[in-house]
Amino acid sequence: MKIEGKEYRTIWFDEQNQAVKIIDQTKLPHQFIIKDLKTVKDSINAIKVMEVRGAPLIGGTAAYGIVLAIMEKNDPNFIKKSSEELIQSRPTAINLKWAVDRMMKKLSGVNNNELLKVALDEAKAICEEDVKFCENIGLNGLKIIEEIYNKKKDKVNILTHCNAGWLATINWGTATSPIYHAHKKGIPVHVWVDETRPRNQGANLTSYELNEEKIPNTIIADNTGGILMQRGEVDMCIVGTDRTLSTGDVCNKIGTYLKALAAKDNNVPFYVALPSSTIDWNIENFKDIPIEERNSEELSHIEGLDESNNVKKVRIYPKKSKTMNLAFDVTPAKYVTGLITEKGICEASKEGLKKLFK
């Protein structure tokens, strides 16, 4: 996708400098900075502090983290320890563990002198696979948008939450991919962008990338979606997911559950877009999903540009106030209209997923 008219991906390997390149998302939307990752610790830190974020991109970064570990020290114990540290860097997104496990399985039994090449090829394959999956998610989701447009013959208003755009994947995005495909096909779409406190990924990232693709969008406070649905100003919701259970229950950015409840009450279709790498086939009870609790400063402080155009962080809460910063919530399958995957659209249920994924 584009930034200032130039095509980018969120992560790539620089052969010349032997480094992994990322877009530092903590600096967006005010600064566009490409950063080098040269050690496995760099990868772990990038995931922890959310220089990279979004389940598929975290997976890609972890895969390249294994590559960097081999470049740093081609030793089985060091590589295994690095893999464990990568998995622990963020607990909720299943893609991270999925990617590390896939890398380690691929490297099992490979000769030391071939290890780096095999690892690099596999990390690239994981990223290329995600690009294709996200493109197919878009083509499948496009059918839903087309159906709504053919009935309305007017712009299609879509509400999304957090950033499930191309910045959260390698390219295309999950929730945004159908929107990008609809826009490219000439269907008039408008996106209601949830601000997504506390890190404001909707305002800082989703709106930013939609602007770059010249797609009309409006940032709203997280609590505004309900009244827009009551007024008939939302035709459909599309969100992403960090972990979807085989039961169809969806774990996503905090606030997703409330949007699903509002959508159900107002008969607004609520879709979840995901690649199959985000499906957890092992956990069946959503209460067993590890829900990340992040630093309270994400709530108590906010960043923005001051009058001199400098990025500044300021406190917005009383110093004595306590905060609780849960990063994710779970939307039960009964509130999900359908799951949009790379293989097609299915019901959010064990039976629905089994029809697509044998």
Secondary structure by P-SEA (a helix, b strand, c coil): ccccccccccccccccccbbbbccccccccbbbbbbbccaaaaaaaaaacccccaaaaaaaaaaaaaaaaaacccaaaaaaaaaaaaacccccaaaaaaaaaaaaaaccccccaaaaaaaaaaaaaaaaaaaaaaaaaaaaaaaaaaaaaacccbbbbbbcccccccccccccccaaaaaaaaaaccbbbbbcccccccccccccaaaaaaaaccbbbbbcccaaaaaaaaccccbbbbbbcccccccbbbcccaaaaaaaaaaaaccbbbbbbccccccccccccccccccccccccccbbbbbccccbbbbbbcccccbbbbbbcccccccccccccccccccccccaaaaaaacc
